[in-house]
């Protein structure tokens, strides 16, 4: 990689696309050469100088960027990524990588065939608190019980966005890949079986879509996990954020301090503190040591986290990182949530062949 900035075309200017565009604009390591969106959205003043393009293929051909940042709706991720990779561009693509495993594998194959970098937007991988959670949980040793959710009580513009997303992707798939990725980073065991259930709680979404879902996953080492996600004006604010890992040796939990709202995007990554509990007991049957509470001083907000994520993209280029494991992990976590989606629709458990 030369000393010049990485030229980047940003496709999709929704919540994540705008945040990534701001990260590129701020970093001297990147140079935005184009913004692409189906309509002209409201943008931060620092981005208003760019023309909003509408044709993905024409932008690729005319601009020939080093990197394409794909932040469009999920059903276009795979096709856009393959087009960009085959045009000789590196790709950053927001999660989920695709809406089915065949397309996800097609994108990975295109990255390998064209010797390009493919980075999937698993933003929690760049959050120091989540990195600490994974480290502490792995130190406990398995088998594990994973308990995680992310429910969002949404109204107004946020509910509108959720309804748009649910035209192609359920909450279980859209959000679940993050937390299944966390589970898979804690246990090295292969996920082998997935069960799911879901319910449609609104007449404002398609009859074959659900806005609340719950999955259970079984791992080869006897670890088990559950994840739930719900979107909409009917979702409860109670216990909307549970991030908890247990093992025979204790538990690790994320604690949010103070008042938090489920539709606040910063809440989705905010941790405040991590509690580590040891299951060890003394001769009197009492706990041998008190719980440890880690206050996380390095607590980036959503925009700062996007900036860290794109800094990783820059480093992947400059250091020529081997991203094979990164790509394989993206396919694995997607396979679990898609299997849960299939289980919800068929009413049967799904066996994973990974």
N, C-alpha and C positions, 0 to 999 in steps of 0.2 A: 504494500500500500504506500502510495506517495505521501508527501507532506501536505498536499492540498486537501481541503475538506471533502468529506463524503457527500456526493450529490444525491439528493433524496426526493422522490416523488411521493407525496402523501395522498393516499386514496381513502376517502371516507372522512368526514369532518363532524361526526357525532361526538359524544362525550369523550371517548378514548382518542379518537382521531385528532380532535382539537388539542388535547393534552399532549399527545406525542408531537404534533406540529410545533407547539410552544417549546417543547424540549429541544427539538432540532434547531429552532430559531435562536434559542438561547446559547446553544453549544457552539464554540468555534470549530468543533470537529465535524460539523455538518453544514451543508448549504442546501436550502430548499430550492428546487428548480421548478416545482409545480405543486399545486393543490387541486385535487379532483373531488367533485361531489355532484350528486344528481341535481341539487338545487343550491342556491346561494345562501349559506347559513350566516347567522350573526357570529362574528369572529372578534377575537382580541385585537385591539388596535395595531399591535405589532405584526399581525398577519394580513391586514387589510390591503397591503400593497401588492399582494399576489392575485393574479387572475384565477378565477375558479374554472377549471377545465371540466369537460363532461365526458370525453371519450377516453377510456382506459387504453385501448390499443393504440390510438393516435398519440397519446401522451408518451407511451413507451417508445414509439418509433421516433417521435420528434425530439424528445428530451434526452433519451438514452441515459437514464440515471444509473448511478452505482447501486443504489438501494431503492427498493419500493416498499413503502410502509402501508400495509393493507389493513384498514380499520372499517371496512364496509360491513353490511349484514352477512351473517354466517354463510348463507347459501352461495355467496360469490367468492368466498375465501380461496377454495381449492382452484377454481378456474383462473382467477386473477394471479394466484401464486405461481401456477405452472406457466402461464403466459410470461410472467416476469422472469422466471428462472430460465426459460427457453430463449428469452431475449438477451440473456447474459447478465441479468441483474441479480444481486443478492436480495433476500426478502426478509422483512420483519412482518409477521402476520399476527393479528390479535387472535386470542382464543375464541371459540374452538378452531383448531386447524382446519376442520372440514365438518360437514354434517353427516358423513358416513365414513367407515373405516377404509373402504376401497379408495375414496378420494384422498383421505389422509395419507395412505401409503403411496398414492400416485404423486402427491406433492413431494414426499420424502425421496422417492425414486428420481424425480426431476432434479432435485437439489444435488443428489449424488451424481447423476449422469452429466450434469452441466458444471459440476465442481464449484457450486455456489453455496454461500452460507444461507441457512434457513433457521430463523430464530422465532419461536412462538411466544406470545405475550403472557407468560406466566409471571405476573408482576410480584407475587409473594416471594418468589425466589430471590428477589433483590431487597427484601425488607429485613433489616437486622433483627427485629423481634421474632419474625417467623423462622429465620435462620437459627436463632437461639432455641426456639421451641423444638425444632427438629433435632438439634444437637442434644438437648437435655432428654428428649424422648428416646433417642437411640441409645443414650448412655444407660437408661433403665433396662433395656433388653426386653425382648418379646416373650410370648405373644402379646399382641396389643388389642385394646378396645379403642376404636376411634369414634368420637361423638362430635359431629360438626353440623352446623347449619348456617344459612344466611337467608333470612326471610326479610322482605321489604314491603312495608305498608306504603303503597304509592298512590298518588292522586295527581291531578293536573298534568303538567308536562311529563312527569316521571311515569305516570300510568300510561300516557300516550306512547312513550318510548317502549315501555314493556309490552304493550299491545302490538306495536310494530315488530318487536323482536319475536313475539310468539306467533307471528305469521309463518316462521320457519323453525324456530328453536324454543324448546321448553326451558323453564328456569333450572331444572335439574341438569340439563346439558350445558346451558350458557354459563352458569356459575359453578357447577359441580366439578368441572375439570380442574379448577384451582385446588380444591380441597382433596380430590382424589390424588392429585399430584403430590400434595403434602403427605398423605397417607403412604404413598408409594416411595417417597423419599425416606420415611421413617422405617418401614419394613422393606427389606430387599426381597421378600417373598412375592411370588406371582399371584395376582388375583385370579381366582378360579371360578367363582360363581357369583351371580348378581341377581337380586330380587328387587322389584320396584312396585310402588303403588302410587296412584295419583288421582286427582279429582278436579273437575272443571267447576270453579266457583263463581264464574261470571258469564253472562250471556253476551258479553261484548267481545268474546274471543270465539274462534272457530270451534265447531262441535267436536272435532277430533283432536283438540288441543286441551291441555290442562294447565292451570296456573298454580297448582300446589302439587309437589311430588316428594316422595321419600324413597330412598334406596338403602339396601343392605348389601354389603360386599363381604365375601369370605376369601381369605388368603390361604396359600398353601401351607403356611407355618401355624395355622389355627387362629391367626389374628382375624378379628371381625371389625366392621365399621358401619356406621350409618351416616347419612347426609340427607338433609331436607332443605328445600327451597320453595318459597312461595312469593308471588308478586300480586299486588292489587290493593284496592281500598279496604278490603275486608280482612287483611292480614293483621294479626295481633302484634302489638309492640312488646308483649311479654316473651322473654327468653328467645328473642329473635337472633341472638348472637351467642352460640355455644361453640367453643373450641377447646376440646378436652381429650387427653390421651391417657389411658390407664394401662398398667402392666402388672405382673405379679410383684414387682418391686416398688410400685408407687404410681404417681400420676403427675402430669404436667398440664396446667390449664392457663389459658389467656383470660385476663380479667380487665374489663373496661371500667375505669373510674368515672364517677359523675354521671350526668345525664347524657344519654346517647339516643339518637333517632335512627330508625332502620333505613330511611331513605337518604341519609347523609352519606355521600360516597366516601368521605374520609373515615367514617365508622367502619367501613368494610375492611380496612387494613389496619386501623388503629388498635393498639394493644394495651397501652398504659403500663401493665405489669404482667409478669409471668410467675405463677405459683408452682413450685416443685415440692411434691409431697413424697416422703419416704415411707414405705410400708414396714420397715424394720421395727421390731418391738423388743423390749428388754425382758429380763427375767420375771418381772412383775406383770408382763402383758401390756405394758404401756409403750407408746411410741418412743423410740430411742432418741429421736431428734425432732426439733420443731420444723415446720415447713419453711422453705426458703422463698423469699419474695424478691424478685428482681424488678426494680423500677427501670423501665427502658427510656433512658434519656435521649437516645438517638431515635426519634419518633417522626419520620418524615410524613408529611401530608401527601395527598394523592398526587398533586403535581410534582412534588419533589421525588416521589417514587417513580413516576414516569421518566423523570430526568435520569435517575439512577439506572433504570432499565435501558434507556438509550445509550448511556455510558457503557453498559455491558455490550451493546451492539457494536459500538466503536471499538472496544477492546477485542471483540471477536474478530473484527477485520484486521486490526493492526497486529495482533498476536497470532493470527491464522489458527484460531482455536479449532480443535476437533469437536464438532457438535453432534457426533453420532449418538451419544447417550441422550443428549438433549432432545433430539428428534424422536428417538425410540420412546422416551418417557412421555412425550406429547401424544404419541399414538396410543400408548398403554392407558393413560388416564382417560383419553377420549373413548377408548373401547369400553371402559367400565360404565361411563355415564350413558353411552348409546345402548349398551346392554340393558341398563335400568329402564331406559325409555322403551325399549322393545318389550321388556317384562311388563311394564305398565299397560302397554297396548294389547299384549297377548294374554296376560294373566298367568304367565308361566315363568319359572326361574330360567335364567340364561347361563349356559356354561361357556366360559371364555377359553378360546384357543389362541394363546399369544406366543 
